[in-house]
Amino acid sequence: MKKVKLIGKFKVTSITDEFAILEPVNGGTSDVQKEVQGNSIIELNTDGTSKTFDGFAVGDFFQFTGEYEYVRENEIFAKVNIENQMVSVPLHKIQEVE
């Protein structure tokens, strides 16, 4: 089973029956990592500060700090399983881990 990390911050742009579609965004604060410990999903307020994760919804912002199960990919997007939720992210925003 291949593991990957997601690079950067993301916004949920749509949700299908199978997965949530995430697009990369800029912004956020550098101290988000310090604010949330022990959870690999960091939900962000619009100003980049962290808030309590309440699931994936269109318009939500996220940063991911864990290693996740790679599912599949096409020419542009990869599907990744994040804590029992499949997400779709651009290929250039994933990094394979050993």
Secondary structure, 3 states (H helix, E strand, C coil): CCEEEECCEEEEEEECCCCEEEEEECCCCCCHHHHCCCCCEEEECCCCCEECCCCCCCCCEEEECCCEEEEEECCCEEEEEECCEEEEEEHHHEEEEC
